[in-house]
Amino acid sequence: MLKAVIFDLDNTLTDFMRMKEVSIEAAIDSMIDAGLLMSPEDAKRKLFSVYGREGIEDQRVFDKFLEEEYGEVDPMIHTAAILGYRRGREYTLVLYPHVRKTLLWLAKRGLRLAVISDAPRYQAWSRLCYLQLQHYFDHVITFEDTQVRKPDPAPFMKALKLLGMQPSEVIMVGDWPERDMQGAANVGITTVYARYGDTSGAAVSGADYEIDGIAALKPIVERLMGGTP
């Protein structure tokens, strides 16, 4: 019987890639105002190439971008980038529709909730706290907790251990077929593919269930819990 739900964070609970793109665009506008001599299109392409090489959570993306382009970090342009990025993030770091209502519904059903995120600990917790989701979850497993990323089994096994449950008692909800779905399936956890958050355009998820919005999780949960009480 279902007893817990594990969620991925970015692109499952919040539209992370939209936030990232808008924040980078705001940073670029601020850098150009501060003296960056580059078109917005070129700057965006080069910044995302840094992310592609270093990881989307890289915290020194602006340092590396400026060092690669100019051989040094101009403090005014660098500071403008950080402040612009933060303004963009504040505006666009939002939940997908019905997330809070669905989490509350799950909690009222007596289900325990957890998060497995590949994000660094501080970034994952800062997003959860900013969105006021931190109190919904019994456990939050981030990269620092296992030093490996999904689909490695370690984060999933860590979640099961903390929850004190067997794989058959848990489902995993995530947007990334190769990491969230395959990683959970490899340890025997039932999988729910959040199609609405996938930016890869995957044609086949390999998941046990697929949803186009988080509210569609409710009938799946009811079925796995043995029907509506």
C-alpha positions in Angstrom: 0.0 0.0 0.0 1.2 3.5 -0.8 2.6 5.3 2.2 4.9 8.1 0.7 5.5 10.2 -2.3 8.9 11.4 -3.4 9.2 14.4 -5.7 11.9 15.8 -7.8 12.1 19.6 -7.2 13.0 21.5 -10.3 10.6 21.3 -13.3 8.3 19.1 -11.2 7.2 21.5 -8.4 8.6 24.7 -9.9 9.3 25.8 -13.5 13.0 25.9 -13.0 14.1 26.3 -16.6 11.8 29.2 -17.2 13.2 30.9 -14.1 16.7 30.2 -15.2 16.2 31.6 -18.7 14.4 34.8 -17.5 17.0 35.3 -14.8 19.9 35.0 -17.2 18.2 37.4 -19.6 17.8 39.9 -16.7 21.4 39.5 -15.8 22.5 40.2 -19.4 20.4 43.4 -19.6 22.1 44.5 -16.4 25.6 43.7 -17.6 25.0 45.6 -20.9 23.8 48.6 -18.9 27.0 48.3 -16.9 29.2 48.3 -20.0 29.2 44.8 -21.4 29.9 45.1 -25.2 28.1 42.1 -26.5 24.7 41.4 -28.0 22.1 39.8 -25.7 21.9 36.8 -28.0 25.6 36.2 -27.9 25.8 36.7 -24.2 22.9 34.3 -23.6 24.5 31.6 -25.9 27.9 31.9 -24.1 26.4 31.9 -20.6 24.4 28.7 -21.3 27.5 27.1 -22.9 29.1 27.6 -19.5 26.1 26.0 -17.8 26.3 23.2 -20.3 29.9 22.5 -19.4 29.8 23.2 -15.7 26.3 22.3 -14.8 23.1 24.3 -14.6 23.6 25.0 -10.9 27.1 26.5 -11.3 27.4 29.5 -8.9 30.4 31.1 -10.7 28.8 31.3 -14.2 29.3 35.1 -14.4 32.9 34.9 -13.2 33.7 32.3 -15.8 31.9 34.0 -18.6 33.8 37.3 -18.0 37.1 35.6 -17.5 36.7 33.7 -20.8 35.6 36.7 -22.7 37.8 39.5 -21.3 40.5 37.7 -19.2 39.3 39.3 -16.0 36.2 39.9 -13.9 35.0 43.5 -14.1 33.5 44.2 -10.6 30.8 46.5 -11.9 29.6 44.2 -14.7 29.9 41.2 -12.3 27.8 42.9 -9.6 25.3 44.0 -12.1 24.9 40.5 -13.4 24.3 39.1 -9.9 21.7 41.7 -9.0 20.0 41.4 -12.3 19.8 37.6 -12.0 18.4 37.9 -8.5 15.7 40.3 -9.7 14.7 37.9 -12.5 14.7 35.0 -10.1 12.4 36.7 -7.6 9.9 37.4 -10.4 9.8 34.0 -12.0 10.5 31.4 -9.2 6.9 30.2 -8.9 5.1 26.9 -8.4 3.4 25.1 -11.1 -0.5 25.4 -10.8 -2.1 23.4 -8.0 1.2 22.3 -6.4 0.5 23.6 -2.9 -3.1 22.3 -3.0 -1.9 18.9 -4.1 0.8 18.6 -1.5 -1.8 19.5 1.2 -4.2 16.9 -0.1 -1.4 14.2 0.0 -0.5 15.2 3.5 -4.1 15.0 4.6 -4.3 11.5 3.2 -1.5 10.6 5.7 1.2 10.2 3.1 4.7 11.2 4.0 6.5 13.4 1.5 10.1 13.8 0.4 12.2 15.5 -2.2 15.2 14.1 -4.1 17.1 16.8 -6.0 20.4 16.9 -7.8 20.7 20.5 -6.8 23.3 21.6 -4.2 21.9 21.6 -0.7 21.7 25.4 -0.3 20.1 26.0 -3.6 17.5 23.3 -3.1 16.6 24.6 0.4 16.6 28.2 -0.7 14.1 27.4 -3.4 11.9 25.4 -1.0 11.9 28.1 1.6 11.3 30.9 -0.8 8.3 29.0 -2.2 7.2 28.2 1.4 7.2 24.5 0.8 9.8 23.4 3.4 7.2 22.3 6.0 5.5 19.9 3.6 8.4 17.5 3.4 9.7 15.0 5.9 13.1 14.7 4.1 15.0 16.5 1.4 17.9 14.7 -0.2 20.3 16.8 -2.2 23.6 16.2 -4.0 25.6 16.7 -0.8 23.8 13.9 1.0 25.1 11.2 -1.3 27.7 12.9 -3.5 26.0 11.3 -6.6 23.2 12.3 -8.9 20.2 10.5 -10.2 19.8 7.9 -11.7 22.4 6.5 -9.3 20.5 4.4 -6.8 22.1 6.1 -3.7 19.7 9.0 -3.5 16.6 6.8 -3.8 18.0 4.3 -1.3 18.7 7.2 1.1 15.1 8.4 0.8 13.8 4.9 1.5 16.0 4.5 4.5 15.0 7.9 6.0 11.3 7.1 5.3 11.7 3.6 6.8 9.8 2.1 3.8 10.1 -0.5 1.1 10.1 0.5 -2.5 6.6 -0.9 -3.0 5.3 1.6 -0.5 6.6 4.7 -2.4 6.1 6.5 -5.7 8.5 8.9 -7.4 7.2 11.9 -9.3 9.7 13.6 -11.7 10.2 15.2 -15.1 13.4 13.5 -16.3 12.9 10.0 -17.8 16.6 9.1 -17.7 17.2 10.3 -14.2 14.0 10.4 -12.2 12.1 7.6 -13.8 14.9 5.2 -14.6 16.6 5.8 -11.3 13.5 5.1 -9.2 12.5 2.1 -11.3 15.9 0.6 -10.9 15.3 0.3 -7.1 11.7 -0.9 -7.5 9.9 2.4 -6.9 6.7 3.0 -8.9 7.2 6.0 -11.2 5.0 8.9 -12.2 6.3 11.0 -15.1 5.6 14.8 -14.9 5.3 15.4 -18.6 4.4 19.0 -18.1 7.9 19.8 -16.8 10.1 17.8 -19.2 12.2 20.1 -21.4 13.9 17.3 -23.3 11.0 16.4 -25.5 11.2 12.7 -24.5 8.8 10.6 -26.7 8.9 7.7 -24.2 9.2 8.1 -20.5 9.2 4.4 -19.4 7.2 5.4 -16.4 4.3 3.5 -14.8 2.1 6.5 -15.0 2.2 9.9 -16.8 0.6 13.2 -15.8 0.1 16.5 -17.6 -0.4 18.4 -14.3 0.3 17.7 -10.7 -3.4 17.6 -9.8 -3.6 14.5 -12.0 -1.6 12.7 -9.3 -4.7 12.4 -7.1 -6.5 9.5 -8.9 -3.2 7.6 -9.1 -2.7 8.0 -5.4 -6.2 6.9 -4.6 -5.8 3.8 -6.8 -2.6 2.9 -5.1 -4.0 3.5 -1.7 -6.9 1.1 -2.4 -9.6 3.5 -3.5 -11.3 6.6 -2.2 -12.1 6.2 1.5 
